């Protein structure tokens, strides 16, 4: 039974260390960081609208 007690104590120590490291380093990703400023791009000059793309043109080929 002594080995189970030692294992439990070591497990609690490892869990405490892992929890402490997680608290120190904080969340991974964008959660703990301030939001990035959005890039402001100037509006492009008014260009004429392009016609909508059309499908392929199928022409009948005479049989020879």
VEXTIMI-860290 format. One line per 5 residues: number of its first residue (from 0); for each residue x, y, z of N, C-alpha, C, O. Coordinates in Angstrom, 2 decimals. Layout:
residues N
NUM) X:Y:Z:X:Y:Z:X:Y:Z:X:Y:Z | ...
***
This chain:
residues 64
0) 0.81:-1.20:0.00:0.00:0.00:0.00:0.85:1.26:0.00:0.37:2.33:-0.37 | 2.09:1.15:0.40:2.96:2.32:0.45:3.22:2.84:-0.97:3.31:4.05:-1.18 | 3.34:1.92:-1.93:3.62:2.36:-3.30:2.43:3.13:-3.89:2.62:4.05:-4.68 | 1.20:2.76:-3.49:0.03:3.48:-3.97:0.00:4.89:-3.39:-0.39:5.84:-4.08 | 0.40:5.04:-2.14:0.44:6.37:-1.52:1.48:7.24:-2.21:1.21:8.41:-2.48
5) 2.65:6.68:-2.48:3.71:7.44:-3.15:3.26:7.82:-4.56:3.50:8.94:-5.02 | 2.63:6.90:-5.23:2.14:7.18:-6.59:1.09:8.28:-6.59:1.09:9.14:-7.46 | 0.20:8.25:-5.62:-0.81:9.29:-5.52:-0.21:10.65:-5.24:-0.63:11.66:-5.82 | 0.77:10.68:-4.35:1.43:11.95:-4.03:2.18:12.48:-5.25:2.08:13.67:-5.57 | 2.92:11.62:-5.93:3.65:12.05:-7.13:2.69:12.51:-8.23:2.97:13.47:-8.94
10) 1.57:11.83:-8.36:0.56:12.23:-9.35:-0.01:13.60:-9.03:-0.23:14.41:-9.93 | -0.25:13.87:-7.75:-0.77:15.18:-7.35:0.26:16.27:-7.61:-0.09:17.37:-8.03 | 1.54:15.96:-7.37:2.60:16.95:-7.62:2.69:17.26:-9.10:2.79:18.42:-9.49 | 2.66:16.22:-9.94:2.74:16.42:-11.39:1.53:17.22:-11.87:1.67:18.12:-12.71 | 0.34:16.91:-11.35:-0.85:17.64:-11.76:-0.76:19.11:-11.35:-1.17:19.99:-12.10
15) -0.21:19.37:-10.15:-0.06:20.76:-9.70:0.92:21.52:-10.57:0.70:22.69:-10.88 | 2.02:20.86:-10.98:3.01:21.51:-11.84:2.41:21.82:-13.20:2.60:22.91:-13.74 | 1.69:20.88:-13.75:1.06:21.09:-15.07:0.04:22.23:-14.99:-0.03:23.06:-15.90 | -0.74:22.27:-13.93:-1.72:23.33:-13.76:-1.03:24.69:-13.61:-1.50:25.69:-14.16 | 0.06:24.73:-12.86:0.80:25.99:-12.68:1.38:26.47:-14.00:1.33:27.67:-14.29
20) 1.93:25.57:-14.79:2.50:25.95:-16.10:1.39:26.47:-17.02:1.59:27.44:-17.75 | 0.23:25.83:-16.98:-0.89:26.27:-17.82:-1.35:27.67:-17.42:-1.71:28.47:-18.28 | -1.35:27.97:-16.12:-1.77:29.29:-15.67:-0.74:30.35:-16.05:-1.10:31.46:-16.44 | 0.56:30.00:-15.93:1.62:30.96:-16.24:1.62:31.32:-17.71:1.69:32.50:-18.06 | 1.55:30.32:-18.58:1.63:30.59:-20.02:0.31:31.08:-20.60:0.31:31.66:-21.68
25) -0.77:30.86:-19.95:-2.06:31.37:-20.40:-2.59:30.60:-21.58:-1.98:29.64:-22.04 | -3.74:31.02:-22.07:-4.36:30.30:-23.18:-3.55:30.45:-24.46:-2.91:31.47:-24.70 | -3.61:29.42:-25.27:-2.91:29.42:-26.55:-3.86:29.96:-27.60:-5.03:29.59:-27.63 | -3.37:30.82:-28.47:-4.20:31.34:-29.55:-4.57:32.79:-29.30:-3.84:33.52:-28.63 | -5.69:33.20:-29.85:-6.10:34.59:-29.82:-6.88:34.93:-28.55:-7.16:36.10:-28.32
30) -7.24:33.95:-27.72:-8.13:34.20:-26.59:-7.55:35.20:-25.59:-8.24:36.13:-25.18 | -6.28:35.04:-25.20:-5.73:35.90:-24.18:-5.05:37.14:-24.72:-4.48:37.90:-23.94 | -5.09:37.36:-26.00:-4.37:38.47:-26.63:-5.36:39.55:-27.06:-6.51:39.25:-27.36 | -4.91:40.80:-27.11:-5.80:41.84:-27.62:-6.04:41.63:-29.11:-5.19:41.08:-29.80 | -7.18:42.07:-29.61:-7.47:41.87:-31.04:-6.52:42.68:-31.91:-6.10:43.78:-31.56
35) -6.19:42.10:-33.05:-5.31:42.79:-34.00:-6.09:43.91:-34.69:-7.26:43.73:-35.00 | -5.45:45.04:-34.92:-6.16:46.12:-35.64:-6.43:45.70:-37.08:-5.59:45.09:-37.74 | -7.59:46.05:-37.54:-7.97:45.69:-38.91:-7.23:46.59:-39.89:-7.07:47.79:-39.65 | -6.77:45.99:-40.98:-6.10:46.78:-42.02:-7.15:47.59:-42.78:-8.20:47.08:-43.16 | -6.83:48.85:-42.98:-7.74:49.72:-43.73:-7.17:49.86:-45.13:-6.11:50.46:-45.32
40) -7.87:49.29:-46.10:-7.42:49.36:-47.48:-8.25:50.44:-48.20:-9.47:50.50:-48.04 | -7.59:51.27:-48.98:-8.36:52.28:-49.71:-9.26:51.61:-50.74:-8.90:50.59:-51.34 | -10.41:52.19:-50.93:-11.36:51.63:-51.90:-10.78:51.78:-53.31:-10.25:52.83:-53.65 | -10.90:50.73:-54.12:-10.38:50.85:-55.49:-11.21:51.85:-56.29:-12.38:52.11:-55.99 | -10.58:52.39:-57.31:-11.27:53.35:-58.18:-12.45:52.67:-58.84:-12.41:51.47:-59.13
45) -13.49:53.43:-59.09:-14.70:52.86:-59.69:-14.37:52.39:-61.11:-14.12:53.20:-62.00 | -14.38:51.10:-61.29:-14.11:50.51:-62.61:-15.43:49.99:-63.17:-16.33:49.63:-62.41 | -15.55:49.96:-64.49:-16.79:49.41:-65.05:-16.93:47.94:-64.66:-15.96:47.18:-64.62 | -18.14:47.56:-64.38:-18.39:46.19:-63.95:-18.16:45.23:-65.11:-18.60:45.48:-66.23 | -17.46:44.17:-64.84:-17.20:43.16:-65.87:-18.47:42.35:-66.11:-19.24:42.12:-65.18
50) -18.69:41.92:-67.35:-19.88:41.11:-67.60:-19.77:39.77:-66.88:-18.67:39.27:-66.62 | -20.89:39.21:-66.57:-20.91:37.93:-65.86:-20.28:36.85:-66.74:-20.49:36.85:-67.95 | -19.52:35.95:-66.15:-18.91:34.89:-66.96:-19.99:33.98:-67.53:-20.98:33.64:-66.87 | -19.78:33.59:-68.75:-20.77:32.74:-69.42:-20.19:31.35:-69.59:-18.97:31.17:-69.55 | -21.04:30.40:-69.78:-20.61:29.01:-69.96:-19.97:28.79:-71.31:-19.89:29.72:-72.12
55) -19.53:27.57:-71.56:-18.88:27.27:-72.85:-19.88:27.36:-74.01:-21.07:27.07:-73.86 | -19.38:27.75:-75.15:-20.22:27.85:-76.34:-20.15:26.52:-77.07:-19.08:26.05:-77.46 | -21.30:25.92:-77.27:-21.36:24.61:-77.93:-21.95:24.83:-79.31:-23.09:25.28:-79.45 | -21.17:24.50:-80.33:-21.64:24.65:-81.69:-21.82:23.27:-82.31:-21.07:22.34:-82.01 | -22.79:23.17:-83.15:-23.01:21.88:-83.80:-22.00:21.73:-84.94:-21.78:22.63:-85.74
60) -21.40:20.54:-84.98:-20.42:20.24:-86.02:-21.09:19.32:-87.03:-21.67:18.30:-86.65 | -21.03:19.67:-88.34:-21.68:18.78:-89.33:-20.98:17.43:-89.43:-19.76:17.33:-89.36 | -21.79:16.40:-89.60:-21.20:15.05:-89.76:-20.70:14.89:-91.18:-21.33:15.37:-92.12 | -19.58:14.23:-91.35:-19.03:14.02:-92.68:-18.99:12.57:-93.03:-18.56:12.20:-94.12
***
